[in-house]
Amino acid sequence: MSTEVNVSSEVQEKGKPSIFGFITSPVVQFEKMKSSPVIWGPLLLILILTAATTILAVYTPQAKEALQQQKEAGIEVNSTFSMIGGVIAVVATLAFTSLILFLIAKLGTGKTTYRQMFSLNLFVTFITAIGQLINTGVAALAHTSANVTSLNGMVGAKGAMGGVFTSIEIFSIWGLTLTAVGLQKVANVSKAASIITVIILFILGAAISGVGGAASEALKGAGL
């Protein structure tokens, strides 16, 4: 009986990773990813989630205000070109961030391929894309800011601190945690190196959000 269970387990681990199974059993999917990294299915799903988020974003207070300002300034935005540009931007960002993960894995003496890191990045991005869809959907329905799952959703800070608090967000932290686990399971990076990596990524993200928040408030103060 035990032999049959072991054989069944080995066959399961050698199968293709499931993007939906990643929500409840990420470690199992990472193990499968080592031998069978998948790209196209997860990429298509992310693009669909991104498109849905983009459509919902039009109905948020921030988007309505921006559209009104564009109309007053006589600026016309072609929705088709915007959508195509968005798709290109998503794919380019995924390709670039996957390259960063690949280089980090190599520096951390990990054994991996770019395809494996691309697949890992897609699965993690699937989680954060769900978060963006939820936040944008709530913002569109409740006419609030799109940061309900972040610390700033409770604090409501402005400027640089608002940007930093916005980066402390449930789905982003979930994604960073999964990235650390994925680097260990897929690329055989040490636990210490993977934790240091995600801490650095979080600090960089918080810093960028802080600068963006400060710039946004400065532009508002200038009437722009």
Phi and psi in degrees as GROMACS dihedral restraints (atoms count N, CA, C in turn):
[ dihedral_restraints ]
;  ai    aj    ak    al  type     phi  dphi    fc
    3     4     5     6     1   -64.5    20    10
    4     5     6     7     1   -35.1    20    10
    6     7     8     9     1   -63.9    20    10
    7     8     9    10     1   -40.9    20    10
    9    10    11    12     1   -64.8    20    10
   10    11    12    13     1   -39.0    20    10
   12    13    14    15     1   -65.1    20    10
   13    14    15    16     1   -42.2    20    10
   15    16    17    18     1   -64.5    20    10
   16    17    18    19     1   -42.2    20    10
   18    19    20    21     1   -63.6    20    10
   19    20    21    22     1   -43.3    20    10
   21    22    23    24     1   -62.4    20    10
   22    23    24    25     1   -40.1    20    10
   24    25    26    27     1   -64.8    20    10
   25    26    27    28     1   -42.0    20    10
   27    28    29    30     1   -64.8    20    10
   28    29    30    31     1   -41.2    20    10
   30    31    32    33     1   -63.1    20    10
   31    32    33    34     1   -40.4    20    10
   33    34    35    36     1   -64.6    20    10
   34    35    36    37     1   -42.5    20    10
   36    37    38    39     1   -67.1    20    10
   37    38    39    40     1   -25.3    20    10
   39    40    41    42     1   -85.7    20    10
   40    41    42    43     1    -4.9    20    10
   42    43    44    45     1   -74.9    20    10
   43    44    45    46     1   179.5    20    10
   45    46    47    48     1   -78.7    20    10
   46    47    48    49     1   142.6    20    10
   48    49    50    51     1   -67.7    20    10
   49    50    51    52     1   145.5    20    10
   51    52    53    54     1  -101.8    20    10
   52    53    54    55     1   127.3    20    10
   54    55    56    57     1   -66.6    20    10
   55    56    57    58     1   -33.9    20    10
   57    58    59    60     1   -80.3    20    10
   58    59    60    61     1   -34.1    20    10
   60    61    62    63     1   -65.8    20    10
   61    62    63    64     1   -18.4    20    10
   63    64    65    66     1   -64.3    20    10
   64    65    66    67     1   -25.6    20    10
   66    67    68    69     1   -68.3    20    10
   67    68    69    70     1   -41.0    20    10
   69    70    71    72     1  -101.5    20    10
   70    71    72    73     1   -25.3    20    10
   72    73    74    75     1  -138.9    20    10
   73    74    75    76     1    67.3    20    10
   75    76    77    78     1   -64.1    20    10
   76    77    78    79     1   -35.3    20    10
   78    79    80    81     1   -63.6    20    10
   79    80    81    82     1   -41.8    20    10
   81    82    83    84     1   -60.5    20    10
   82    83    84    85     1   -42.1    20    10
   84    85    86    87     1   -68.4    20    10
   85    86    87    88     1   -36.3    20    10
   87    88    89    90     1   -63.3    20    10
   88    89    90    91     1   -40.1    20    10
   90    91    92    93     1   -63.3    20    10
   91    92    93    94     1   -40.9    20    10
   93    94    95    96     1   -68.0    20    10
   94    95    96    97     1   -34.3    20    10
   96    97    98    99     1   -62.9    20    10
   97    98    99   100     1   -28.0    20    10
   99   100   101   102     1   -61.1    20    10
  100   101   102   103     1   -38.0    20    10
  102   103   104   105     1  -101.8    20    10
  103   104   105   106     1   -24.7    20    10
  105   106   107   108     1  -137.0    20    10
  106   107   108   109     1    68.8    20    10
  108   109   110   111     1   -66.8    20    10
  109   110   111   112     1   131.9    20    10
  111   112   113   114     1  -110.8    20    10
  112   113   114   115     1   149.0    20    10
  114   115   116   117     1  -123.9    20    10
  115   116   117   118     1   -57.3    20    10
  117   118   119   120     1   -67.8    20    10
  118   119   120   121     1   -42.8    20    10
  120   121   122   123     1   -60.6    20    10
  121   122   123   124     1   -54.3    20    10
  123   124   125   126     1   -60.2    20    10
  124   125   126   127     1   -38.3    20    10
  126   127   128   129     1   -63.0    20    10
  127   128   129   130     1   -44.3    20    10
  129   130   131   132     1   -62.1    20    10
  130   131   132   133     1   -41.9    20    10
  132   133   134   135     1   -64.4    20    10
  133   134   135   136     1   -40.5    20    10
  135   136   137   138     1   -64.0    20    10
  136   137   138   139     1   -41.4    20    10
  138   139   140   141     1   -63.5    20    10
  139   140   141   142     1   -37.5    20    10
  141   142   143   144     1   -66.1    20    10
  142   143   144   145     1   -44.6    20    10
  144   145   146   147     1   -63.0    20    10
  145   146   147   148     1   -40.0    20    10
  147   148   149   150     1   -65.4    20    10
  148   149   150   151     1   -41.3    20    10
  150   151   152   153     1   -63.5    20    10
  151   152   153   154     1   -42.4    20    10
  153   154   155   156     1   -63.5    20    10
  154   155   156   157     1   -40.6    20    10
  156   157   158   159     1   -64.3    20    10
  157   158   159   160     1   -40.7    20    10
  159   160   161   162     1   -63.2    20    10
  160   161   162   163     1   -40.9    20    10
  162   163   164   165     1   -65.5    20    10
  163   164   165   166     1   -44.0    20    10
  165   166   167   168     1   -66.3    20    10
  166   167   168   169     1   -33.1    20    10
  168   169   170   171     1   -61.4    20    10
  169   170   171   172     1   -26.2    20    10
  171   172   173   174     1   -61.5    20    10
  172   173   174   175     1   -27.2    20    10
  174   175   176   177     1   -96.6    20    10
  175   176   177   178     1     6.2    20    10
  177   178   179   180     1   -81.5    20    10
  178   179   180   181     1   154.4    20    10
  180   181   182   183     1   -56.3    20    10
  181   182   183   184     1   -40.2    20    10
  183   184   185   186     1   -63.8    20    10
  184   185   186   187     1   -42.5    20    10
  186   187   188   189     1   -67.6    20    10
  187   188   189   190     1   -40.8    20    10
  189   190   191   192     1   -62.5    20    10
  190   191   192   193     1   -40.8    20    10
  192   193   194   195     1   -64.6    20    10
  193   194   195   196     1   -42.4    20    10
  195   196   197   198     1   -65.3    20    10
  196   197   198   199     1   -41.0    20    10
  198   199   200   201     1   -64.4    20    10
  199   200   201   202     1   -38.2    20    10
  201   202   203   204     1   -64.7    20    10
  202   203   204   205     1   -40.5    20    10
  204   205   206   207     1   -65.9    20    10
  205   206   207   208     1   -37.4    20    10
  207   208   209   210     1   -66.5    20    10
  208   209   210   211     1   -39.9    20    10
  210   211   212   213     1   -63.8    20    10
  211   212   213   214     1   -42.8    20    10
  213   214   215   216     1   -64.5    20    10
  214   215   216   217     1   -30.7    20    10
  216   217   218   219     1   -87.1    20    10
  217   218   219   220     1    -1.8    20    10
  219   220   221   222     1    76.0    20    10
  220   221   222   223     1    24.1    20    10
  222   223   224   225     1   -97.5    20    10
  223   224   225   226     1   125.9    20    10
  225   226   227   228     1  -107.0    20    10
  226   227   228   229     1   133.1    20    10
  228   229   230   231     1  -111.0    20    10
  229   230   231   232     1   123.5    20    10
  231   232   233   234     1   -82.0    20    10
  232   233   234   235     1   114.4    20    10
  234   235   236   237     1   -63.5    20    10
  235   236   237   238     1   -35.2    20    10
  237   238   239   240     1   -65.0    20    10
  238   239   240   241     1   -47.9    20    10
  240   241   242   243     1   -64.3    20    10
  241   242   243   244     1   -36.1    20    10
  243   244   245   246     1   -63.8    20    10
  244   245   246   247     1   -41.3    20    10
  246   247   248   249     1   -66.2    20    10
  247   248   249   250     1   -43.8    20    10
  249   250   251   252     1   -63.3    20    10
  250   251   252   253     1   -43.4    20    10
  252   253   254   255     1   -62.1    20    10
  253   254   255   256     1   -36.2    20    10
  255   256   257   258     1   -65.6    20    10
  256   257   258   259     1   -41.5    20    10
  258   259   260   261     1   -63.3    20    10
  259   260   261   262     1   -45.3    20    10
  261   262   263   264     1   -61.7    20    10
  262   263   264   265     1   -41.0    20    10
  264   265   266   267     1   -64.6    20    10
  265   266   267   268     1   -40.8    20    10
  267   268   269   270     1   -63.8    20    10
  268   269   270   271     1   -47.7    20    10
  270   271   272   273     1   -64.0    20    10
  271   272   273   274     1   -42.9    20    10
  273   274   275   276     1   -63.9    20    10
  274   275   276   277     1   -41.3    20    10
  276   277   278   279     1   -64.7    20    10
  277   278   279   280     1   -43.2    20    10
  279   280   281   282     1   -62.6    20    10
  280   281   282   283     1   -41.7    20    10
  282   283   284   285     1   -64.1    20    10
  283   284   285   286     1   -41.5    20    10
  285   286   287   288     1   -70.9    20    10
  286   287   288   289     1   -46.1    20    10
  288   289   290   291     1   -66.8    20    10
  289   290   291   292     1   -31.5    20    10
  291   292   293   294     1   -66.1    20    10
  292   293   294   295     1   -37.3    20    10
  294   295   296   297     1   -63.6    20    10
  295   296   297   298     1   -40.1    20    10
  297   298   299   300     1   -61.9    20    10
  298   299   300   301     1   -45.1    20    10
  300   301   302   303     1   -61.9    20    10
  301   302   303   304     1   -39.4    20    10
  303   304   305   306     1   -62.9    20    10
  304   305   306   307     1   -44.4    20    10
  306   307   308   309     1   -66.8    20    10
  307   308   309   310     1   -39.3    20    10
  309   310   311   312     1   -61.9    20    10
  310   311   312   313     1   -43.0    20    10
  312   313   314   315     1   -62.0    20    10
  313   314   315   316     1   -40.5    20    10
  315   316   317   318     1   -67.5    20    10
  316   317   318   319     1   -41.1    20    10
  318   319   320   321     1   -65.9    20    10
  319   320   321   322     1   -31.7    20    10
  321   322   323   324     1   -85.4    20    10
  322   323   324   325     1    20.6    20    10
  324   325   326   327     1    58.1    20    10
  325   326   327   328     1    27.6    20    10
  327   328   329   330     1   -83.2    20    10
  328   329   330   331     1   155.2    20    10
  330   331   332   333     1  -110.0    20    10
  331   332   333   334     1   109.8    20    10
  333   334   335   336     1  -156.9    20    10
  334   335   336   337     1   175.7    20    10
  336   337   338   339     1  -122.9    20    10
  337   338   339   340     1   162.7    20    10
  339   340   341   342     1   -63.2    20    10
  340   341   342   343     1   -36.8    20    10
  342   343   344   345     1   -61.8    20    10
  343   344   345   346     1   -41.3    20    10
  345   346   347   348     1   -63.1    20    10
  346   347   348   349     1   -42.6    20    10
  348   349   350   351     1   -70.2    20    10
  349   350   351   352     1   -33.2    20    10
  351   352   353   354     1   -65.1    20    10
  352   353   354   355     1   -43.7    20    10
  354   355   356   357     1   -63.3    20    10
  355   356   357   358     1   -45.2    20    10
  357   358   359   360     1   -57.7    20    10
  358   359   360   361     1   -45.9    20    10
  360   361   362   363     1   -62.6    20    10
  361   362   363   364     1   -38.6    20    10
  363   364   365   366     1   -64.2    20    10
  364   365   366   367     1   -44.1    20    10
  366   367   368   369     1   -65.3    20    10
  367   368   369   370     1   -41.0    20    10
  369   370   371   372     1   -68.3    20    10
  370   371   372   373     1   -40.6    20    10
  372   373   374   375     1   -63.6    20    10
  373   374   375   376     1   -30.6    20    10
  375   376   377   378     1   -57.6    20    10
  376   377   378   379     1   -40.6    20    10
  378   379   380   381     1   -66.3    20    10
  379   380   381   382     1   -48.1    20    10
  381   382   383   384     1   -68.0    20    10
  382   383   384   385     1   -30.9    20    10
  384   385   386   387     1   -66.5    20    10
  385   386   387   388     1   -36.5    20    10
  387   388   389   390     1   -61.6    20    10
  388   389   390   391     1   -42.5    20    10
  390   391   392   393     1   -61.4    20    10
  391   392   393   394     1   -42.8    20    10
  393   394   395   396     1   -64.4    20    10
  394   395   396   397     1   -39.4    20    10
  396   397   398   399     1   -64.5    20    10
  397   398   399   400     1   -43.9    20    10
  399   400   401   402     1   -63.3    20    10
  400   401   402   403     1   -47.9    20    10
  402   403   404   405     1   -61.7    20    10
  403   404   405   406     1   -44.5    20    10
  405   406   407   408     1   -68.0    20    10
  406   407   408   409     1   -39.5    20    10
  408   409   410   411     1   -62.5    20    10
  409   410   411   412     1   -43.9    20    10
  411   412   413   414     1   -64.5    20    10
  412   413   414   415     1   -41.4    20    10
  414   415   416   417     1   -63.1    20    10
  415   416   417   418     1   -39.2    20    10
  417   418   419   420     1   -69.2    20    10
  418   419   420   421     1   -38.4    20    10
  420   421   422   423     1   -79.4    20    10
  421   422   423   424     1   -39.9    20    10
  423   424   425   426     1   -97.6    20    10
  424   425   426   427     1    -3.3    20    10
  426   427   428   429     1    57.9    20    10
  427   428   429   430     1    50.0    20    10
  429   430   431   432     1  -123.9    20    10
  430   431   432   433     1  -177.6    20    10
  432   433   434   435     1   -74.3    20    10
  433   434   435   436     1   151.6    20    10
  435   436   437   438     1   -84.5    20    10
  436   437   438   439     1    58.2    20    10
  438   439   440   441     1  -145.5    20    10
  439   440   441   442     1    35.3    20    10
  441   442   443   444     1   -66.9    20    10
  442   443   444   445     1   -25.3    20    10
  444   445   446   447     1   -95.9    20    10
  445   446   447   448     1    10.9    20    10
  447   448   449   450     1  -106.1    20    10
  448   449   450   451     1   166.8    20    10
  450   451   452   453     1   -61.7    20    10
  451   452   453   454     1   -33.9    20    10
  453   454   455   456     1   -70.9    20    10
  454   455   456   457     1   -16.9    20    10
  456   457   458   459     1   -65.2    20    10
  457   458   459   460     1   -25.6    20    10
  459   460   461   462     1   -96.6    20    10
  460   461   462   463     1   -36.0    20    10
  462   463   464   465     1   -81.5    20    10
  463   464   465   466     1   -44.6    20    10
  465   466   467   468     1    71.6    20    10
  466   467   468   469     1    34.4    20    10
  468   469   470   471     1   -75.3    20    10
  469   470   471   472     1   158.8    20    10
  471   472   473   474     1  -115.1    20    10
  472   473   474   475     1   169.0    20    10
  474   475   476   477     1    67.0    20    10
  475   476   477   478     1  -146.4    20    10
  477   478   479   480     1   -61.3    20    10
  478   479   480   481     1   -44.1    20    10
  480   481   482   483     1   -65.7    20    10
  481   482   483   484     1   -35.1    20    10
  483   484   485   486     1   -61.6    20    10
  484   485   486   487     1   -40.9    20    10
  486   487   488   489     1   -65.0    20    10
  487   488   489   490     1   -41.5    20    10
  489   490   491   492     1   -64.9    20    10
  490   491   492   493     1   -45.8    20    10
  492   493   494   495     1   -65.6    20    10
  493   494   495   496     1   -31.3    20    10
  495   496   497   498     1   -66.8    20    10
  496   497   498   499     1   -32.2    20    10
  498   499   500   501     1   -72.2    20    10
  499   500   501   502     1   -18.7    20    10
  501   502   503   504     1   -86.0    20    10
  502   503   504   505     1    83.9    20    10
  504   505   506   507     1  -129.7    20    10
  505   506   507   508     1   142.7    20    10
  507   508   509   510     1   -55.4    20    10
  508   509   510   511     1   -51.2    20    10
  510   511   512   513     1   -71.1    20    10
  511   512   513   514     1   -32.8    20    10
  513   514   515   516     1   -66.9    20    10
  514   515   516   517     1   -44.0    20    10
  516   517   518   519     1   -65.9    20    10
  517   518   519   520     1   -39.5    20    10
  519   520   521   522     1   -58.6    20    10
  520   521   522   523     1   -44.7    20    10
  522   523   524   525     1   -63.9    20    10
  523   524   525   526     1   -40.8    20    10
  525   526   527   528     1   -65.8    20    10
  526   527   528   529     1   -40.0    20    10
  528   529   530   531     1   -62.4    20    10
  529   530   531   532     1   -43.6    20    10
  531   532   533   534     1   -65.4    20    10
  532   533   534   535     1   -34.5    20    10
  534   535   536   537     1   -62.7    20    10
  535   536   537   538     1   -43.0    20    10
  537   538   539   540     1   -62.1    20    10
  538   539   540   541     1   -45.0    20    10
  540   541   542   543     1   -65.2    20    10
  541   542   543   544     1   -41.6    20    10
  543   544   545   546     1   -63.0    20    10
  544   545   546   547     1   -40.2    20    10
  546   547   548   549     1   -62.2    20    10
  547   548   549   550     1   -35.2    20    10
  549   550   551   552     1   -72.8    20    10
  550   551   552   553     1   -45.6    20    10
  552   553   554   555     1   -78.9    20    10
  553   554   555   556     1   -39.5    20    10
  555   556   557   558     1   -89.5    20    10
  556   557   558   559     1   -41.8    20    10
  558   559   560   561     1  -105.1    20    10
  559   560   561   562     1    -1.3    20    10
  561   562   563   564     1    60.4    20    10
  562   563   564   565     1    31.1    20    10
  564   565   566   567     1   -76.4    20    10
  565   566   567   568     1   145.2    20    10
  567   568   569   570     1   -63.7    20    10
  568   569   570   571     1   155.6    20    10
  570   571   572   573     1   -60.5    20    10
  571   572   573   574     1   -43.3    20    10
  573   574   575   576     1   -62.6    20    10
  574   575   576   577     1   -44.8    20    10
  576   577   578   579     1   -65.7    20    10
  577   578   579   580     1   -38.7    20    10
  579   580   581   582     1   -68.8    20    10
  580   581   582   583     1   -38.7    20    10
  582   583   584   585     1   -67.1    20    10
  583   584   585   586     1   -43.1    20    10
  585   586   587   588     1   -61.1    20    10
  586   587   588   589     1   -39.7    20    10
  588   589   590   591     1   -60.3    20    10
  589   590   591   592     1   -48.8    20    10
  591   592   593   594     1   -71.2    20    10
  592   593   594   595     1   -29.4    20    10
  594   595   596   597     1   -65.2    20    10
  595   596   597   598     1   -43.2    20    10
  597   598   599   600     1   -63.5    20    10
  598   599   600   601     1   -42.8    20    10
  600   601   602   603     1   -62.8    20    10
  601   602   603   604     1   -38.7    20    10
  603   604   605   606     1   -66.7    20    10
  604   605   606   607     1   -43.2    20    10
  606   607   608   609     1   -62.9    20    10
  607   608   609   610     1   -43.5    20    10
  609   610   611   612     1   -62.5    20    10
  610   611   612   613     1   -43.2    20    10
  612   613   614   615     1   -62.9    20    10
  613   614   615   616     1   -41.9    20    10
  615   616   617   618     1   -65.3    20    10
  616   617   618   619     1   -39.2    20    10
  618   619   620   621     1   -65.3    20    10
  619   620   621   622     1   -44.0    20    10
  621   622   623   624     1   -63.8    20    10
  622   623   624   625     1   -41.9    20    10
  624   625   626   627     1   -64.0    20    10
  625   626   627   628     1   -38.3    20    10
  627   628   629   630     1   -64.4    20    10
  628   629   630   631     1   -43.9    20    10
  630   631   632   633     1   -64.6    20    10
  631   632   633   634     1   -41.4    20    10
  633   634   635   636     1   -63.2    20    10
  634   635   636   637     1   -40.5    20    10
  636   637   638   639     1   -64.9    20    10
  637   638   639   640     1   -41.4    20    10
  639   640   641   642     1   -65.5    20    10
  640   641   642   643     1   -41.6    20    10
  642   643   644   645     1   -64.6    20    10
  643   644   645   646     1   -40.1    20    10
  645   646   647   648     1   -62.5    20    10
  646   647   648   649     1   -43.8    20    10
  648   649   650   651     1   -67.0    20    10
  649   650   651   652     1   -35.3    20    10
  651   652   653   654     1   -65.8    20    10
  652   653   654   655     1   -39.8    20    10
  654   655   656   657     1   -67.0    20    10
  655   656   657   658     1   -39.2    20    10
  657   658   659   660     1   -64.0    20    10
  658   659   660   661     1   -40.5    20    10
  660   661   662   663     1   -64.9    20    10
  661   662   663   664     1   -28.9    20    10
  663   664   665   666     1   -86.9    20    10
  664   665   666   667     1    -2.7    20    10
  666   667   668   669     1    78.4    20    10
  667   668   669   670     1    22.2    20    10
